[in-house]
């Protein structure tokens, strides 16, 4: 006998940043909420992604600082990183996150259900032996590594394994030149691993400004990372206790061997087990069709947020932002639309690449009249003081309105300064106003006025 369906106002599929973001508005409105999570509360970012990865990135940054110590007239010996102990530190720093989030959900009176969810009908969800009937269903199931159609792809590992393996590999090949490959690649290279990145497209980080990527690529190669673009990987096979990668580059077949081969080809929405067809949720190749309010185009009681949204950047702050929008739209009706135009992002290499808004190419493709301010700041006093190995900026300004359209940094505390430009874009602060502001000195921020042409 089938158990009766349990009624809820909102059923959230996924307990990551996006799903948690939904709970605030709907619980404040007094709605009943169930959250279904198959793994750990918090999802990928705090448990298997950006948060633990940043622990490794911080270690890589410390090694970079040690490398530059002689510039400051500090004599140091060759550093030695205990990789196993670093992995233990990373695990220790994140171990309490799921439990802390469980307490937070309990305080909000959100019922958390452990299990794998799937649609049973357009209004019902099955999880284990329970059926939940919902007025609103939220798909917040995050993403998973993109599968690659390569012979031997099963031999590749993902960031999950990189964050868990206590033995440092002597050599690593990344298939794909995205954020994961560059961030982990910088850490591995600084620790002493031989690192190669193979990218199918002509440019690493293809969504980023080409000039900024060129600066980052030069720095990556400076620390010993071997980079090949416009590559077609044909096979990955075990050989002599290692892995042999065969690929085509510049029209010739080449072979490399490494201890580890990593899938660095990005991530796709994790929706293939949800039985979307049973929920009347339209999708194409795993990309759920959503309207401007993040609702399913075919079943408007279904909302989507976070990495499961096919059209927005897969970033944890954006997941939280989208979750809050979905929550408010559930409470108030479809009123709120996401706006991604002023959201900053960073690639946490050492030095980092940071960006917000349009690339120069995108601005020109839109036919906008623009002024492009490009600065190699390596000779500037602030860059020399901190012995920066790269300090570069590009700011794109619309000539007629004086609005900031985009900003791109490599080094020079760009991961922090980029937020100034995002703030300016969101609230209409002009390039002239940014230039005329008085900044604390001496800081990297005090160079902003010079980045815009004159100070």
N, C-alpha and C positions, 0 to 999 in steps of 0.2 A: 504493500500500500504506500502510495506516494505521500510524503509529509506535506502538510498545508504550507503554502507560501507565506513567508514572514514579511509583513509590510514595513518599508522604510521610505522616508522622504527622499533620501539620497544614498545610493550605493556607489562607492568609489573603488575602482579596480586599480590597485597600486598604492603602496604606502611610501612613496618617495616625496621629493620636494613639491611636485605638482599636486599630488593627492592631498598632502598635508596642507598646502596652500588653500585648497577648496574648503577645508573644514572650518576655518576661521569665520568667514561670512555666514555659512549655513548654520553653524551652531549658535552664533550670536542671534540668528533669526529664530532659534528654537526648533530647527528641523532635526528629525532623527536621522542618524548617519551610521552606516556600516562601511568599514574599510577592509578590503581583502588584499592580503599581501602573501605572495608565495615564498618569499625569502625573508630578508631582514627589513624592518622598518627603517626608512631613510633612503632606501633604494641604492642606486649605483654610486652617486656622487660621494656621500660620506663614508660608505662601506667599501666600495670597490673602485673608486674613481678619483675625483679631484681632490678630496680631502687627504686620503692617505698618500696620493701621488705628490702632493705639495710637501710632505715630510721628506721625500726623496729629493725633490727639487731644492729644498732648503739646504740639504747636505751638499748638493752639487754647487749651489751658490757659495757655500762656505769654502769649498775647494777652489772656486774661482777667486775668491778674496785672498786665499793663501797664495795662489799663483801670482797675484799682483803685489804681494807683501814687500818685495824688494824695492818697488817704486817708492814706498813710504819709508825706505831705509830700515826695514825690519828683516833680519836674517832668520830664516826658518829652514828646517830640514824637510825632506820629502814626506808629505802626509801619507798616512795609511788609514784607509777607511775599513772598518769591520762591517762588512756587508750584512752578515747574519744578524749582528746586533742592531744595525740600522732597521732591518725588516722587523725585528722584535720591537723596536721603539715605535715604528709606524703602527704596528698592530696594537700596541699598548695604548696609543693615543686615540684610537677609534673604537676600542672594545666596548665602551659603555654607550655608544650612540643609539643602538636599537632599543636598549632598556630605557634610556632617558626619553626617547620619543614615545615609547609605550606609555610611560607615566604621563607625558604631555597629552596623549590622546585620551587616556583615562580621565584626566582633569577636564577635558572637553566633552566627556561622555560620548566619545566615538567608540563604537564596538569594533574592535579589530579582530578579524577572522583570518586564521592561517590556512592557506590553501590556494589552489589553482582555480581561478574563476573562468566561467564561460557563459555566453548568452544561452538561455533556454527559449526565450521568445523576445520580442521587441521591448518588453517591460520587465523581464525576469532574468535573474542570474543564478546559476547553479555553482555551488562550491561544496565539495564533498557530498554529504547527504542532505545538504540544506538548499532550499530554494528561497531566494529573496525577491520580493516584488517591490519595484521602485518607481517613484514618480519621476526621478532623475537618475541617470546612470552616467558616471564619469569614467572615461578611459584615460588612465594616468599610469600606464604600464611601462613607461620608459622605453629604453632601446637596448639593443644587443649588437655584438660585433657583426659587421656585414660579411656574409659568407662569400667566399671567392671561388669562381669556377676554375680552379687550378688543380691539375693532377697532383695528389699528395697534400692537398690543403689541410687534411686532418692532422698533419704533423706540426701545424702552426700553433703557437700559444697566443693568448690575448693578454690584455692588461691585468686581468684577474691573476694569472700565474706570475706575471712580473712583480706584482705587489705581494706575492706570497713566497716565492722561491728564496730560500736563505743561502743558496750557493750562487755566487756571482758568475755569470757566463763569461768565458774569455772572448767570445765573439757573438755578435747578434746581427741578423739581417731583418730589417723592417720592410714588409711588402706594403707599400702605400706611404705617401709623404704627407700625412696629415698631422694634426696636433699631437696625438698620442706618440707617433714615431719621433717627432722632434723633441718633445719634452722628455720622454724616457731616453731617447738617443743622447741628449746632452748629459743626462746623469750618468749613463753607462760610459760614455766617452771620457768624462772627467775622472771616473773611477779607474779607468784603464782598459775597458773592454774595446775590442775592435768593432766599430759600428758602420754598417752600410744601410743606406735608404734607397729603395727602388720605387720610383713613382711612375705610374702609367701616363700621366699627363705631362705636358711640357714644363709645368711649374709646380713646385711644392706649394702647399696651402693655396689651391687655385682660387679660393674666394677672397684672398687678401690682395692688397695693393702690390703690384709686381715689383716696384722699386723697393718697398719695404722687405719683401720676401728675398730679394737679391742681397740686401744687407744681412739678413739673418742667415742666408745660405753661406755667405762668405765667412761669417763667424763660426758656423757649424763646421765648415771645412778647416778653419783655422785650428780648431781643437781636435781635428783628426777624423771627423765623420766623412765617409765617402758617400757621395750623392750621385745617383744616376737618374735622370728624368727621361720621359718618352720611352719607357721600358715595358715590354710585355713578358711577364713571367709565365713560363710554360709548364714547369714541374718542380716539385719539392720531394726529394727522396732521401731516405737514410743512406749514409755512406761512411764507413770507417768510424762508427760511433758518433758521427756528426750528421748534419743535414746538408744536402747538396741542392742548390737552387740553380735551375737552368732558365735563362731568359734571353730575349732578343733586345739588343741595344745597338743603335746606329747600323741596323741591317745585318748584324752578325750575331750568331749564337754564342753566349758566354756562360761560364759556370763559376759559382762561388760556393764556398762551404762555410758553415758557421755552427756553433754549439746550439743556438736557438734561432728560430725563424718566427717572427711576430706578425700577426695580422694587424696592420696599421691602416686599414682601408676605410676607417670610419664606422659608423653605427647606423642601424636601421630600426624602425619602430618595432617594438616587441608585441605584436598583435596576432601572430599567426595561430595561437592556441585559443583565441577568444570566441571562436565560432561566430564571427561577425555576421555571416549570412543568416543565422538564426535570429539575430537581433535586428535584421533589416538595416544593417550599417554598411553603406556603400564604400567600397575600397577598390583601388587598382594597384596590384602588386604590393599589397601591404601598406599602401598609403591611404589612410582614411580620408574621405572627402569631407571637408568642413567648410562652413560659411564664415562670414566676417566676424561672427560672435563665438567662434570655436564650437559650433554645434554640428553634429552629423547632418549632411544635406538630405539624407533619406529618412532619418529618424530623429526629429528635433529634441526628444527628451534625452538623447545621448550627447554628451559633451566630451571634448578631447583637450588635454593640456599636457605640457611637458614634451619630452622627446618623442611621444607618439604623434605629435602634430607634424605633418609632413613638410610644412612650409616655413618653420621658424628655426633659428639656431638652437642646437642641442646643448644648452647651457643651464646650469642649475638656477641662477638667478631668474632666468627667463621662465623656467618651469614654475618657480614660486609665483612669479608675476602672472603667468597664464592661469595658474590655479586660483589665484585671488579673483581674476576676472570671471572665470567660470563660476566660482562661488557667488559672486555678486549678481551675475546674470541669472543664476538659479533662483536667487531670492527676489530680484527686482524685475525679472523678465529680460529679454535681449536688449540691453542698453549699452554695454561696454564692448569696445573693440580693442584688441591689442595694437600697440604702435611700437615697432621695433627700431625706428629710424635713429634714435639717439642712444641705443644701448651699446655700451662699450664692451669689448672683449679683449682678452690677453692670451697669448701663447707663452706659457711659463718656461721658456728656455732661459739660459743665462748667457747673454742678456735677453730680456723678454721682448716680444713683439706685441704691441697694443694697437687697437684700432677702434674707430667709431665712425659710423656714417658711410658715405660713398667713397669708393676708390676713385682715383683720378680717371681711370678708363670709363667707369660707370657714369661719372659726371659729364664727361665729353660725349658719351653715347647718348645721353639725354639732351644734348644740344645746349647745355647751360653755359652762360658766359662766366668764366671762373678765373680767379687768380690762384696760382699754385705756389705756395711758399715752401721751398725745400731747403733744408739746412743740414749740412754735415757739421756737427757741433764738436767733433773730436778735439779741435784746437781751442775750444772755449774754456775759460778758466775753471768752470765747475766740472767739466768732463776731465780735464787734466788733473784737478785736485783729487778726484776719486779714481784716477788711472783707468778710465773707461776704455774698453777695447773697441766699442762702437757707440756712437751717440748721434742719432739721425732722426729727423722729423720731416713730415710733410703735412701741411695744413691746406685744405681746399676751401676757398671762400667764394661765395656768389658775388659777382662784381656789383650787380645792381642793388641788392638788398643788404650787403655786408654780412650776410648770414654764414655761419660755419656749416659747410656741407659734409666735411669729413676730416679726420685727423688720423695720422699714422706715426707710430714711434717704434724705433728699435733702440733699446737702452735708454739712458738718461731718465730713469725712474718713470718711463712711459706707462707702466702698468698702473701708476698712481695718477700721473698728469692727464691720462686719457679721460678720467672722470670729470675733470674741469671742462673739457670740450663736450662731453656728453651732456653735462648740466647746461652748458651754453646752448646747445642745440635744442634741448627740450624746452627751455624757458625763453628762447628768443634773445639771448644775450649776443650782441654783435661782436665781430672781430675787433672793431674799434674799442668797444667797452672792455673786452678782455685785455687789450693792449694797454689801456689807460688805467687799469686796476693797479694798485700798489701791493706788491708781494713781499713776504718776509725774505730777507737776504742775509747770508748767501744760501740759497736753496736752488734746486733744479727748477722749481716753479717760477722763480724770478727770471728765468730765461724765456718764459712764454712770450713776453712782449717782443723779444728779439726774434722769436720763431715766426712772428707775424709781420716781419719786414723791417720794423724799426721800433726803438724803445725810447 
